[in-house]
């Protein structure tokens, strides 16, 4: 029997709201997904379809980090002729592919490719996708703040382990991977209390684990707190705009071994986030 998310529902996610879930069990598997670029001629169609089937079959959850569709408009950096589907068809197909796994989606944010339509027409494509999935209460346009509680509380002695994350699509260029890592870590350090930051946009596929110094004036202690900063891979092959701009090829998403966040505790009972792929 598949486990279900207990979502603490709210009508609308406003800026700086917290999206809260209670997940069964003492561990969880989460796939961070960004930069699918559905509709692009460079989109990894087979890999993405296989990944969606994988999520449907597994006891796992998904975070959506934007640029799910390519959405090349007339004023975009790319050409509309580089898409094999028109934007409305991209949106419709993405909804169809996410429908079987919609109850496993923890949150979603918009990307710069969806934002093209917001800028031109005030139509929020990512908002439309989440609304069609009946998950608008898990959608934050710019940055999603997520609280995940693992375990079940059956008596006074049992406790829930809490993880907090921030999810944003990201911005900025930079040819080298180091620029992405530096930018993401800098932003992570501005958010007090998170265990992880999930970012997309650059297609770099990196994981860094900076620590933050914490001064506890109440207990007269100075400690360090571990952060996990993930830059998502993309479901897109190299070429086109990236090649023309002489950007370096990056690791591509792999349906057989996707980026994975494993939430759990070590032997001492301390919470831990492990990233594998």
ChimeraX commands (.cxc) that place a marker at each C-alpha (Angstrom):
marker #1 position 0.00,0.00,0.00 radius 0.5
marker #1 position 1.42,3.37,-1.01 radius 0.5
marker #1 position 1.86,5.99,1.67 radius 0.5
marker #1 position 0.03,9.29,1.38 radius 0.5
marker #1 position 1.03,12.86,2.13 radius 0.5
marker #1 position -0.87,14.60,4.87 radius 0.5
marker #1 position -0.93,18.14,3.52 radius 0.5
marker #1 position -1.90,21.02,5.79 radius 0.5
marker #1 position -4.05,22.80,3.25 radius 0.5
marker #1 position -4.44,26.51,2.64 radius 0.5
marker #1 position -6.34,28.33,-0.09 radius 0.5
marker #1 position -3.47,30.32,-1.56 radius 0.5
marker #1 position 0.27,30.54,-1.03 radius 0.5
marker #1 position 1.35,34.12,-0.49 radius 0.5
marker #1 position 4.98,35.35,-0.47 radius 0.5
marker #1 position 6.84,34.04,2.60 radius 0.5
marker #1 position 4.06,31.53,3.43 radius 0.5
marker #1 position 5.12,28.09,4.60 radius 0.5
marker #1 position 3.87,25.01,2.70 radius 0.5
marker #1 position 3.48,22.25,5.30 radius 0.5
marker #1 position 3.37,18.48,4.84 radius 0.5
marker #1 position 3.43,15.53,7.20 radius 0.5
marker #1 position 5.02,12.49,5.57 radius 0.5
marker #1 position 4.57,8.96,6.91 radius 0.5
marker #1 position 7.58,6.96,8.05 radius 0.5
marker #1 position 10.94,8.06,9.41 radius 0.5
marker #1 position 12.60,8.54,6.00 radius 0.5
marker #1 position 11.63,10.03,2.64 radius 0.5
marker #1 position 12.91,10.10,-0.93 radius 0.5
marker #1 position 12.49,13.35,-2.86 radius 0.5
marker #1 position 13.32,14.07,-6.50 radius 0.5
marker #1 position 14.13,17.75,-7.25 radius 0.5
marker #1 position 12.93,18.47,-10.80 radius 0.5
marker #1 position 13.76,21.58,-12.80 radius 0.5
marker #1 position 14.38,22.67,-16.39 radius 0.5
marker #1 position 12.39,19.98,-18.17 radius 0.5
marker #1 position 11.89,22.29,-21.18 radius 0.5
marker #1 position 9.06,20.19,-22.55 radius 0.5
marker #1 position 8.42,21.18,-26.16 radius 0.5
marker #1 position 12.02,22.05,-27.03 radius 0.5
marker #1 position 13.60,20.09,-29.87 radius 0.5
marker #1 position 16.42,19.37,-27.40 radius 0.5
marker #1 position 14.10,18.06,-24.68 radius 0.5
marker #1 position 14.92,14.53,-23.45 radius 0.5
marker #1 position 11.47,13.16,-24.24 radius 0.5
marker #1 position 12.23,9.50,-23.56 radius 0.5
marker #1 position 14.09,10.19,-20.34 radius 0.5
marker #1 position 11.35,12.46,-18.99 radius 0.5
marker #1 position 8.60,9.96,-19.79 radius 0.5
marker #1 position 10.57,7.18,-18.09 radius 0.5
marker #1 position 11.14,9.36,-15.05 radius 0.5
marker #1 position 7.43,10.13,-14.67 radius 0.5
marker #1 position 6.66,6.42,-14.79 radius 0.5
marker #1 position 9.38,5.80,-12.21 radius 0.5
marker #1 position 7.91,8.33,-9.78 radius 0.5
marker #1 position 4.44,6.85,-10.27 radius 0.5
marker #1 position 5.72,3.39,-9.30 radius 0.5
marker #1 position 7.91,4.44,-6.37 radius 0.5
marker #1 position 7.31,5.59,-2.84 radius 0.5
marker #1 position 8.83,9.01,-3.53 radius 0.5
marker #1 position 7.99,12.69,-3.74 radius 0.5
marker #1 position 8.74,15.49,-6.21 radius 0.5
marker #1 position 9.71,19.14,-5.99 radius 0.5
marker #1 position 9.11,21.20,-9.15 radius 0.5
marker #1 position 11.64,23.98,-9.71 radius 0.5
marker #1 position 10.35,25.73,-12.84 radius 0.5
marker #1 position 11.03,25.79,-16.59 radius 0.5
marker #1 position 8.83,22.72,-16.96 radius 0.5
marker #1 position 7.92,23.87,-20.46 radius 0.5
marker #1 position 10.12,25.64,-23.00 radius 0.5
marker #1 position 7.60,28.35,-23.95 radius 0.5
marker #1 position 9.62,30.13,-26.63 radius 0.5
marker #1 position 7.80,33.35,-27.42 radius 0.5
marker #1 position 8.54,36.01,-30.03 radius 0.5
marker #1 position 10.57,38.08,-27.57 radius 0.5
marker #1 position 12.45,35.16,-25.99 radius 0.5
marker #1 position 16.16,34.48,-26.35 radius 0.5
marker #1 position 15.32,31.28,-28.23 radius 0.5
marker #1 position 13.22,30.94,-31.37 radius 0.5
marker #1 position 9.62,29.65,-31.44 radius 0.5
marker #1 position 10.70,27.51,-34.39 radius 0.5
marker #1 position 12.97,25.54,-32.04 radius 0.5
marker #1 position 9.93,24.09,-30.25 radius 0.5
marker #1 position 8.11,21.04,-31.59 radius 0.5
marker #1 position 4.94,21.97,-29.67 radius 0.5
marker #1 position 3.21,25.32,-29.38 radius 0.5
marker #1 position 3.13,26.71,-25.80 radius 0.5
marker #1 position -0.52,25.83,-25.14 radius 0.5
marker #1 position 0.19,22.23,-26.15 radius 0.5
marker #1 position 3.27,22.15,-23.94 radius 0.5
marker #1 position 1.17,23.23,-20.97 radius 0.5
marker #1 position -1.55,20.70,-21.71 radius 0.5
marker #1 position 0.91,17.83,-22.13 radius 0.5
marker #1 position 2.75,18.71,-18.91 radius 0.5
marker #1 position -0.53,18.55,-16.98 radius 0.5
marker #1 position -1.26,15.14,-18.51 radius 0.5
marker #1 position 2.17,13.81,-17.55 radius 0.5
marker #1 position 2.02,15.15,-13.99 radius 0.5
marker #1 position -1.56,14.03,-13.28 radius 0.5
marker #1 position -0.65,10.42,-12.31 radius 0.5
marker #1 position 1.92,11.72,-9.79 radius 0.5
marker #1 position 0.18,14.89,-8.64 radius 0.5
marker #1 position -0.32,13.64,-5.07 radius 0.5
marker #1 position 3.46,13.23,-4.77 radius 0.5
marker #1 position 4.24,16.86,-5.64 radius 0.5
marker #1 position 5.34,18.74,-2.52 radius 0.5
marker #1 position 5.65,22.20,-4.05 radius 0.5
marker #1 position 6.30,24.10,-7.26 radius 0.5
marker #1 position 7.78,27.42,-8.35 radius 0.5
marker #1 position 7.83,29.17,-11.70 radius 0.5
marker #1 position 10.87,29.48,-13.97 radius 0.5
marker #1 position 12.07,32.18,-16.33 radius 0.5
marker #1 position 10.61,30.33,-19.33 radius 0.5
marker #1 position 7.12,30.39,-17.80 radius 0.5
marker #1 position 7.72,34.00,-16.70 radius 0.5
marker #1 position 7.98,35.08,-20.35 radius 0.5
marker #1 position 4.21,34.82,-20.64 radius 0.5
marker #1 position 3.69,36.56,-17.30 radius 0.5
marker #1 position 5.72,39.51,-18.57 radius 0.5
marker #1 position 3.94,39.73,-21.92 radius 0.5
marker #1 position 0.34,38.90,-20.98 radius 0.5
marker #1 position 0.10,38.46,-17.17 radius 0.5
marker #1 position -0.78,34.81,-17.73 radius 0.5
marker #1 position 0.94,32.52,-15.21 radius 0.5
marker #1 position 1.60,29.22,-16.99 radius 0.5
marker #1 position 3.02,27.44,-13.94 radius 0.5
marker #1 position 0.07,28.68,-11.90 radius 0.5
marker #1 position -2.26,27.29,-14.58 radius 0.5
marker #1 position -0.55,23.89,-14.44 radius 0.5
marker #1 position -0.81,23.67,-10.66 radius 0.5
marker #1 position -4.41,24.93,-10.72 radius 0.5
marker #1 position -5.36,22.27,-13.27 radius 0.5
marker #1 position -3.78,19.66,-10.98 radius 0.5
marker #1 position -5.79,21.14,-8.07 radius 0.5
marker #1 position -2.51,21.92,-6.29 radius 0.5
marker #1 position -2.56,25.71,-6.25 radius 0.5
marker #1 position -2.03,25.58,-2.48 radius 0.5
marker #1 position 1.41,24.06,-3.15 radius 0.5
marker #1 position 2.52,26.71,-5.65 radius 0.5
marker #1 position 4.64,29.76,-4.89 radius 0.5
marker #1 position 5.57,31.80,-7.95 radius 0.5
marker #1 position 9.01,32.98,-6.82 radius 0.5
marker #1 position 10.25,31.09,-3.74 radius 0.5
marker #1 position 8.58,28.18,-1.97 radius 0.5
marker #1 position 9.28,27.60,1.71 radius 0.5
marker #1 position 8.48,24.04,2.70 radius 0.5
marker #1 position 8.15,22.31,6.07 radius 0.5
marker #1 position 8.26,18.50,6.07 radius 0.5
marker #1 position 7.48,16.52,9.20 radius 0.5
marker #1 position 8.39,12.82,9.15 radius 0.5
marker #1 position 7.01,10.15,11.44 radius 0.5
marker #1 position 3.75,9.55,13.28 radius 0.5
marker #1 position 2.78,10.88,16.67 radius 0.5
marker #1 position 0.89,8.14,18.49 radius 0.5
marker #1 position 1.79,8.97,22.10 radius 0.5
marker #1 position 3.63,11.53,24.20 radius 0.5
marker #1 position 6.97,9.80,23.74 radius 0.5
marker #1 position 6.92,9.76,19.96 radius 0.5
marker #1 position 8.17,12.79,18.05 radius 0.5
marker #1 position 8.17,14.20,14.54 radius 0.5
marker #1 position 11.41,15.06,12.74 radius 0.5
marker #1 position 11.11,18.37,10.91 radius 0.5
marker #1 position 12.98,19.46,7.76 radius 0.5
marker #1 position 12.70,22.89,6.19 radius 0.5
marker #1 position 13.61,23.81,2.62 radius 0.5
marker #1 position 13.55,26.75,0.26 radius 0.5
marker #1 position 12.94,26.20,-3.45 radius 0.5
marker #1 position 13.49,28.78,-6.18 radius 0.5
marker #1 position 14.23,28.59,-9.88 radius 0.5
marker #1 position 17.31,30.79,-9.69 radius 0.5
marker #1 position 18.78,33.38,-12.02 radius 0.5
marker #1 position 22.00,34.64,-13.51 radius 0.5
marker #1 position 24.43,33.17,-15.98 radius 0.5
marker #1 position 28.07,32.35,-15.56 radius 0.5
marker #1 position 30.06,29.97,-17.71 radius 0.5
marker #1 position 31.74,28.18,-14.84 radius 0.5
marker #1 position 30.15,25.90,-12.27 radius 0.5
marker #1 position 31.77,27.82,-9.43 radius 0.5
marker #1 position 29.64,30.86,-10.20 radius 0.5
marker #1 position 26.49,28.81,-9.71 radius 0.5
marker #1 position 27.71,27.32,-6.44 radius 0.5
marker #1 position 28.73,30.73,-5.07 radius 0.5
marker #1 position 25.44,32.38,-6.01 radius 0.5
marker #1 position 23.33,29.59,-4.54 radius 0.5
marker #1 position 25.30,29.38,-1.30 radius 0.5
marker #1 position 25.14,33.15,-0.89 radius 0.5
marker #1 position 21.34,33.09,-1.17 radius 0.5
marker #1 position 21.06,30.06,1.15 radius 0.5
marker #1 position 22.93,31.98,3.84 radius 0.5
marker #1 position 20.31,34.75,3.78 radius 0.5
marker #1 position 17.56,32.35,4.88 radius 0.5
marker #1 position 17.64,31.50,8.57 radius 0.5
marker #1 position 16.45,28.05,9.62 radius 0.5
marker #1 position 16.47,26.05,6.39 radius 0.5
marker #1 position 18.12,22.66,6.02 radius 0.5
marker #1 position 18.30,22.75,2.22 radius 0.5
marker #1 position 18.04,25.07,-0.77 radius 0.5
marker #1 position 16.92,23.70,-4.17 radius 0.5
marker #1 position 17.74,25.80,-7.25 radius 0.5
marker #1 position 17.46,25.26,-11.01 radius 0.5
marker #1 position 18.09,27.46,-14.06 radius 0.5
marker #1 position 21.81,26.93,-14.73 radius 0.5
marker #1 position 21.54,23.17,-15.55 radius 0.5
marker #1 position 24.84,22.70,-13.68 radius 0.5
marker #1 position 23.94,19.76,-11.46 radius 0.5
marker #1 position 25.88,20.45,-8.28 radius 0.5
marker #1 position 25.66,19.69,-4.57 radius 0.5
marker #1 position 27.48,21.68,-1.90 radius 0.5
marker #1 position 27.29,21.42,1.86 radius 0.5
marker #1 position 28.32,24.71,3.47 radius 0.5
marker #1 position 27.98,25.15,7.21 radius 0.5
marker #1 position 26.53,28.15,8.98 radius 0.5
marker #1 position 27.80,29.42,12.34 radius 0.5
marker #1 position 24.96,29.65,14.88 radius 0.5
marker #1 position 25.23,31.75,18.03 radius 0.5
marker #1 position 22.84,30.50,20.74 radius 0.5
marker #1 position 22.75,33.34,23.27 radius 0.5
marker #1 position 20.10,31.58,25.36 radius 0.5
marker #1 position 22.37,28.63,26.12 radius 0.5
marker #1 position 25.67,30.49,25.69 radius 0.5
marker #1 position 26.79,28.19,22.89 radius 0.5
marker #1 position 28.26,28.63,19.43 radius 0.5
marker #1 position 27.60,25.75,17.03 radius 0.5
marker #1 position 27.46,25.09,13.32 radius 0.5
marker #1 position 24.45,24.11,11.21 radius 0.5
marker #1 position 24.73,22.00,8.07 radius 0.5
marker #1 position 23.10,23.26,4.86 radius 0.5
marker #1 position 22.56,21.28,1.67 radius 0.5
marker #1 position 22.49,23.33,-1.54 radius 0.5
marker #1 position 21.39,21.57,-4.72 radius 0.5
marker #1 position 21.57,22.88,-8.29 radius 0.5
marker #1 position 19.29,20.73,-10.45 radius 0.5
marker #1 position 20.21,19.02,-13.68 radius 0.5
marker #1 position 18.10,19.57,-16.82 radius 0.5
marker #1 position 16.00,17.25,-18.98 radius 0.5
marker #1 position 17.51,18.80,-22.11 radius 0.5
marker #1 position 20.35,17.87,-24.44 radius 0.5
marker #1 position 23.16,20.28,-25.27 radius 0.5
marker #1 position 22.90,22.53,-28.30 radius 0.5
marker #1 position 20.90,25.47,-29.62 radius 0.5
marker #1 position 21.04,28.65,-27.51 radius 0.5
marker #1 position 23.59,27.18,-25.07 radius 0.5
marker #1 position 25.98,26.26,-27.90 radius 0.5
marker #1 position 25.55,29.62,-29.63 radius 0.5
marker #1 position 26.42,31.42,-26.39 radius 0.5
marker #1 position 29.43,29.12,-25.89 radius 0.5
marker #1 position 28.08,27.84,-22.59 radius 0.5
marker #1 position 29.70,24.66,-21.33 radius 0.5
marker #1 position 27.77,21.36,-21.55 radius 0.5
marker #1 position 26.40,20.23,-18.20 radius 0.5
marker #1 position 25.32,16.91,-16.72 radius 0.5
marker #1 position 21.90,15.89,-18.03 radius 0.5
marker #1 position 19.14,14.34,-15.96 radius 0.5
marker #1 position 19.00,10.55,-16.02 radius 0.5
marker #1 position 15.75,8.65,-15.43 radius 0.5
marker #1 position 17.70,5.61,-14.24 radius 0.5
marker #1 position 19.75,7.61,-11.73 radius 0.5
marker #1 position 18.05,10.97,-11.09 radius 0.5
marker #1 position 19.13,13.50,-8.49 radius 0.5
marker #1 position 17.67,12.29,-5.20 radius 0.5
marker #1 position 17.33,13.77,-1.73 radius 0.5
marker #1 position 17.18,11.15,1.02 radius 0.5
marker #1 position 15.77,12.43,4.30 radius 0.5
marker #1 position 16.44,10.42,7.42 radius 0.5
marker #1 position 18.33,10.22,10.71 radius 0.5
marker #1 position 21.78,8.90,11.53 radius 0.5
marker #1 position 22.51,6.39,14.30 radius 0.5
marker #1 position 22.53,9.19,16.86 radius 0.5
marker #1 position 19.05,10.33,15.88 radius 0.5
marker #1 position 20.25,13.51,14.19 radius 0.5
marker #1 position 18.41,14.45,11.01 radius 0.5
marker #1 position 20.35,14.15,7.78 radius 0.5
marker #1 position 19.85,14.98,4.10 radius 0.5
marker #1 position 21.86,12.89,1.66 radius 0.5
marker #1 position 21.98,13.77,-2.04 radius 0.5
marker #1 position 22.77,11.00,-4.54 radius 0.5
marker #1 position 22.74,10.62,-8.32 radius 0.5
marker link #1:1,2 radius 0.2
marker link #1:2,3 radius 0.2
marker link #1:3,4 radius 0.2
marker link #1:4,5 radius 0.2
marker link #1:5,6 radius 0.2
marker link #1:6,7 radius 0.2
marker link #1:7,8 radius 0.2
marker link #1:8,9 radius 0.2
marker link #1:9,10 radius 0.2
marker link #1:10,11 radius 0.2
marker link #1:11,12 radius 0.2
marker link #1:12,13 radius 0.2
marker link #1:13,14 radius 0.2
marker link #1:14,15 radius 0.2
marker link #1:15,16 radius 0.2
marker link #1:16,17 radius 0.2
marker link #1:17,18 radius 0.2
marker link #1:18,19 radius 0.2
marker link #1:19,20 radius 0.2
marker link #1:20,21 radius 0.2
marker link #1:21,22 radius 0.2
marker link #1:22,23 radius 0.2
marker link #1:23,24 radius 0.2
marker link #1:24,25 radius 0.2
marker link #1:25,26 radius 0.2
marker link #1:26,27 radius 0.2
marker link #1:27,28 radius 0.2
marker link #1:28,29 radius 0.2
marker link #1:29,30 radius 0.2
marker link #1:30,31 radius 0.2
marker link #1:31,32 radius 0.2
marker link #1:32,33 radius 0.2
marker link #1:33,34 radius 0.2
marker link #1:34,35 radius 0.2
marker link #1:35,36 radius 0.2
marker link #1:36,37 radius 0.2
marker link #1:37,38 radius 0.2
marker link #1:38,39 radius 0.2
marker link #1:39,40 radius 0.2
marker link #1:40,41 radius 0.2
marker link #1:41,42 radius 0.2
marker link #1:42,43 radius 0.2
marker link #1:43,44 radius 0.2
marker link #1:44,45 radius 0.2
marker link #1:45,46 radius 0.2
marker link #1:46,47 radius 0.2
marker link #1:47,48 radius 0.2
marker link #1:48,49 radius 0.2
marker link #1:49,50 radius 0.2
marker link #1:50,51 radius 0.2
marker link #1:51,52 radius 0.2
marker link #1:52,53 radius 0.2
marker link #1:53,54 radius 0.2
marker link #1:54,55 radius 0.2
marker link #1:55,56 radius 0.2
marker link #1:56,57 radius 0.2
marker link #1:57,58 radius 0.2
marker link #1:58,59 radius 0.2
marker link #1:59,60 radius 0.2
marker link #1:60,61 radius 0.2
marker link #1:61,62 radius 0.2
marker link #1:62,63 radius 0.2
marker link #1:63,64 radius 0.2
marker link #1:64,65 radius 0.2
marker link #1:65,66 radius 0.2
marker link #1:66,67 radius 0.2
marker link #1:67,68 radius 0.2
marker link #1:68,69 radius 0.2
marker link #1:69,70 radius 0.2
marker link #1:70,71 radius 0.2
marker link #1:71,72 radius 0.2
marker link #1:72,73 radius 0.2
marker link #1:73,74 radius 0.2
marker link #1:74,75 radius 0.2
marker link #1:75,76 radius 0.2
marker link #1:76,77 radius 0.2
marker link #1:77,78 radius 0.2
marker link #1:78,79 radius 0.2
marker link #1:79,80 radius 0.2
marker link #1:80,81 radius 0.2
marker link #1:81,82 radius 0.2
marker link #1:82,83 radius 0.2
marker link #1:83,84 radius 0.2
marker link #1:84,85 radius 0.2
marker link #1:85,86 radius 0.2
marker link #1:86,87 radius 0.2
marker link #1:87,88 radius 0.2
marker link #1:88,89 radius 0.2
marker link #1:89,90 radius 0.2
marker link #1:90,91 radius 0.2
marker link #1:91,92 radius 0.2
marker link #1:92,93 radius 0.2
marker link #1:93,94 radius 0.2
marker link #1:94,95 radius 0.2
marker link #1:95,96 radius 0.2
marker link #1:96,97 radius 0.2
marker link #1:97,98 radius 0.2
marker link #1:98,99 radius 0.2
marker link #1:99,100 radius 0.2
marker link #1:100,101 radius 0.2
marker link #1:101,102 radius 0.2
marker link #1:102,103 radius 0.2
marker link #1:103,104 radius 0.2
marker link #1:104,105 radius 0.2
marker link #1:105,106 radius 0.2
marker link #1:106,107 radius 0.2
marker link #1:107,108 radius 0.2
marker link #1:108,109 radius 0.2
marker link #1:109,110 radius 0.2
marker link #1:110,111 radius 0.2
marker link #1:111,112 radius 0.2
marker link #1:112,113 radius 0.2
marker link #1:113,114 radius 0.2
marker link #1:114,115 radius 0.2
marker link #1:115,116 radius 0.2
marker link #1:116,117 radius 0.2
marker link #1:117,118 radius 0.2
marker link #1:118,119 radius 0.2
marker link #1:119,120 radius 0.2
marker link #1:120,121 radius 0.2
marker link #1:121,122 radius 0.2
marker link #1:122,123 radius 0.2
marker link #1:123,124 radius 0.2
marker link #1:124,125 radius 0.2
marker link #1:125,126 radius 0.2
marker link #1:126,127 radius 0.2
marker link #1:127,128 radius 0.2
marker link #1:128,129 radius 0.2
marker link #1:129,130 radius 0.2
marker link #1:130,131 radius 0.2
marker link #1:131,132 radius 0.2
marker link #1:132,133 radius 0.2
marker link #1:133,134 radius 0.2
marker link #1:134,135 radius 0.2
marker link #1:135,136 radius 0.2
marker link #1:136,137 radius 0.2
marker link #1:137,138 radius 0.2
marker link #1:138,139 radius 0.2
marker link #1:139,140 radius 0.2
marker link #1:140,141 radius 0.2
marker link #1:141,142 radius 0.2
marker link #1:142,143 radius 0.2
marker link #1:143,144 radius 0.2
marker link #1:144,145 radius 0.2
marker link #1:145,146 radius 0.2
marker link #1:146,147 radius 0.2
marker link #1:147,148 radius 0.2
marker link #1:148,149 radius 0.2
marker link #1:149,150 radius 0.2
marker link #1:150,151 radius 0.2
marker link #1:151,152 radius 0.2
marker link #1:152,153 radius 0.2
marker link #1:153,154 radius 0.2
marker link #1:154,155 radius 0.2
marker link #1:155,156 radius 0.2
marker link #1:156,157 radius 0.2
marker link #1:157,158 radius 0.2
marker link #1:158,159 radius 0.2
marker link #1:159,160 radius 0.2
marker link #1:160,161 radius 0.2
marker link #1:161,162 radius 0.2
marker link #1:162,163 radius 0.2
marker link #1:163,164 radius 0.2
marker link #1:164,165 radius 0.2
marker link #1:165,166 radius 0.2
marker link #1:166,167 radius 0.2
marker link #1:167,168 radius 0.2
marker link #1:168,169 radius 0.2
marker link #1:169,170 radius 0.2
marker link #1:170,171 radius 0.2
marker link #1:171,172 radius 0.2
marker link #1:172,173 radius 0.2
marker link #1:173,174 radius 0.2
marker link #1:174,175 radius 0.2
marker link #1:175,176 radius 0.2
marker link #1:176,177 radius 0.2
marker link #1:177,178 radius 0.2
marker link #1:178,179 radius 0.2
marker link #1:179,180 radius 0.2
marker link #1:180,181 radius 0.2
marker link #1:181,182 radius 0.2
marker link #1:182,183 radius 0.2
marker link #1:183,184 radius 0.2
marker link #1:184,185 radius 0.2
marker link #1:185,186 radius 0.2
marker link #1:186,187 radius 0.2
marker link #1:187,188 radius 0.2
marker link #1:188,189 radius 0.2
marker link #1:189,190 radius 0.2
marker link #1:190,191 radius 0.2
marker link #1:191,192 radius 0.2
marker link #1:192,193 radius 0.2
marker link #1:193,194 radius 0.2
marker link #1:194,195 radius 0.2
marker link #1:195,196 radius 0.2
marker link #1:196,197 radius 0.2
marker link #1:197,198 radius 0.2
marker link #1:198,199 radius 0.2
marker link #1:199,200 radius 0.2
marker link #1:200,201 radius 0.2
marker link #1:201,202 radius 0.2
marker link #1:202,203 radius 0.2
marker link #1:203,204 radius 0.2
marker link #1:204,205 radius 0.2
marker link #1:205,206 radius 0.2
marker link #1:206,207 radius 0.2
marker link #1:207,208 radius 0.2
marker link #1:208,209 radius 0.2
marker link #1:209,210 radius 0.2
marker link #1:210,211 radius 0.2
marker link #1:211,212 radius 0.2
marker link #1:212,213 radius 0.2
marker link #1:213,214 radius 0.2
marker link #1:214,215 radius 0.2
marker link #1:215,216 radius 0.2
marker link #1:216,217 radius 0.2
marker link #1:217,218 radius 0.2
marker link #1:218,219 radius 0.2
marker link #1:219,220 radius 0.2
marker link #1:220,221 radius 0.2
marker link #1:221,222 radius 0.2
marker link #1:222,223 radius 0.2
marker link #1:223,224 radius 0.2
marker link #1:224,225 radius 0.2
marker link #1:225,226 radius 0.2
marker link #1:226,227 radius 0.2
marker link #1:227,228 radius 0.2
marker link #1:228,229 radius 0.2
marker link #1:229,230 radius 0.2
marker link #1:230,231 radius 0.2
marker link #1:231,232 radius 0.2
marker link #1:232,233 radius 0.2
marker link #1:233,234 radius 0.2
marker link #1:234,235 radius 0.2
marker link #1:235,236 radius 0.2
marker link #1:236,237 radius 0.2
marker link #1:237,238 radius 0.2
marker link #1:238,239 radius 0.2
marker link #1:239,240 radius 0.2
marker link #1:240,241 radius 0.2
marker link #1:241,242 radius 0.2
marker link #1:242,243 radius 0.2
marker link #1:243,244 radius 0.2
marker link #1:244,245 radius 0.2
marker link #1:245,246 radius 0.2
marker link #1:246,247 radius 0.2
marker link #1:247,248 radius 0.2
marker link #1:248,249 radius 0.2
marker link #1:249,250 radius 0.2
marker link #1:250,251 radius 0.2
marker link #1:251,252 radius 0.2
marker link #1:252,253 radius 0.2
marker link #1:253,254 radius 0.2
marker link #1:254,255 radius 0.2
marker link #1:255,256 radius 0.2
marker link #1:256,257 radius 0.2
marker link #1:257,258 radius 0.2
marker link #1:258,259 radius 0.2
marker link #1:259,260 radius 0.2
marker link #1:260,261 radius 0.2
marker link #1:261,262 radius 0.2
marker link #1:262,263 radius 0.2
marker link #1:263,264 radius 0.2
marker link #1:264,265 radius 0.2
marker link #1:265,266 radius 0.2
marker link #1:266,267 radius 0.2
marker link #1:267,268 radius 0.2
marker link #1:268,269 radius 0.2
marker link #1:269,270 radius 0.2
marker link #1:270,271 radius 0.2
marker link #1:271,272 radius 0.2
marker link #1:272,273 radius 0.2
marker link #1:273,274 radius 0.2
marker link #1:274,275 radius 0.2
marker link #1:275,276 radius 0.2
marker link #1:276,277 radius 0.2
view
